[in-house]
Amino acid sequence: MKIRHPLVLSPLGVFCAVVVSVTSCSDSGDPPCDMVENRMAFPVHTHYTGKHIKPGNYSQAELDQLTAEFYQDWREEYLKNDCKSGEYYIHVDDGAMTVSEAHGYGMMIMCFMAGYECRAKSYFDGLFNYYKSHPSIINHHLMDWQQLSCDDPPGGDDDAASDGDIDIAFALLLADKQWGSQGKINYLAEAKTMIGAIIQDEVNQETWTIKLGDWCNSDDPDYFYGTRTSDFITSHFRAFSAVTGNPDWNAVIDECYLLISSIQNTQSIVSGLMPDFIINVNTAPVPAGQNYLEDIHDGDYYYNACRFPWRIGTDYLVSGDNRAKSAISKINSWLLSSTSEDIDAISNGYRLDGTPIYNWNDATFIGPFTVGAMADTTNQDWLNSLFEELAANNNLQDGDYYSNTLKLLSMITVSGNYWNPFM
């Protein structure tokens, strides 16, 4: 039985804190608590830039506590170090041991939860070591997108996926802000190297769109001129621009918002929803057809695009960009109308015209929609209902790795504990 404790933070944020399990600082086989200063110790309560709201049916302390409790269970379930000494990975439960997407999520989460998580730096460094041990065969500064087992040999699908690399690079910037770069790992230098690799091999410099991975090149135009809408991580790109001084990242941001506007004005006029994949980004952008890369729903708002309201909603919160506000408001307005403000009417997946694919939902879609709802100050009751649903049965049993991780990241953002080191 777990015993939850109230919020107790040390001055430097170096000991376990906030609703922590009684065994969280003494689990057998875990490293000792990090004796380091956490400069952005959880909870940080970021002053978001855009006009926004938070759930009104929970106090700030309750939002922090729910987030910390869910993190504790998430960490115990998914953070693993059973392969190589000094390395950690995030276990996924979808036919693979881990993927770079999960790795990026895990590295960001450790930075956001430092100050509550007493071993955050040790875990982060272990995740970093695993990333370095599993490079893409195309660009060694990027990460092999999938590992099937601890003994997964090189070859096969050992190239990179853009979203995982983008999150890992951003996490390294978070780590530099959180702990500095004077230790064994120079987080800032590693981040700059990785950002350079991303702009080189995961950005199409002809169109300034995000490629699907470092494996896409002009020899295969179907993929070279394709993009994944959940990779429109414009808040991260702002940080990349700031730390490198490279104006090309501003061109990437602008192109993301041009594509969003194009799809919303021509393909999803009613719903404002994004498809999982867009093709023909060099000519007339349209949703991908069935089985473009993954399955029959590649042109629908499905298990990739579901992250869009979280990604773009977060950009609005930290930057106040009106383009983000416009994009997310279209989705919010449609969702309110199409569901008649009934959470149970939300679907895990939609056609772009707003037709539901399923008659059920979980945190995979509810979490990002909740972040997006923060941008509409007139819809407090709707945000309250969304977060109530997200926080209900605050355990792992209702989801898998993907839904539980998106839930945690959404809760970090909704509770005000997301931050960008350059904003």
Secondary structure as GFF3:
##gff-version 3
##sequence-region A 1 423
A	DSSP	alpha_helix	60	78	.	.	.	ID=ss1
A	DSSP	beta_strand	79	80	.	.	.	ID=ss2
A	DSSP	beta_strand	89	90	.	.	.	ID=ss3
A	DSSP	beta_strand	98	99	.	.	.	ID=ss4
A	DSSP	alpha_helix	100	113	.	.	.	ID=ss5
A	DSSP	alpha_helix	120	133	.	.	.	ID=ss6
A	DSSP	beta_strand	146	147	.	.	.	ID=ss7
A	DSSP	alpha_helix	162	179	.	.	.	ID=ss8
A	DSSP	alpha_helix	187	201	.	.	.	ID=ss9
A	DSSP	beta_strand	203	204	.	.	.	ID=ss10
A	DSSP	beta_strand	209	210	.	.	.	ID=ss11
A	DSSP	alpha_helix	221	224	.	.	.	ID=ss12
A	DSSP	beta_strand	227	228	.	.	.	ID=ss13
A	DSSP	three_ten_helix	229	231	.	.	.	ID=ss14
A	DSSP	alpha_helix	234	244	.	.	.	ID=ss15
A	DSSP	alpha_helix	248	266	.	.	.	ID=ss16
A	DSSP	beta_strand	277	279	.	.	.	ID=ss17
A	DSSP	beta_strand	286	287	.	.	.	ID=ss18
A	DSSP	three_ten_helix	305	307	.	.	.	ID=ss19
A	DSSP	alpha_helix	308	319	.	.	.	ID=ss20
A	DSSP	alpha_helix	322	339	.	.	.	ID=ss21
A	DSSP	three_ten_helix	343	345	.	.	.	ID=ss22
A	DSSP	alpha_helix	363	373	.	.	.	ID=ss23
A	DSSP	alpha_helix	380	391	.	.	.	ID=ss24
A	DSSP	alpha_helix	401	414	.	.	.	ID=ss25
###
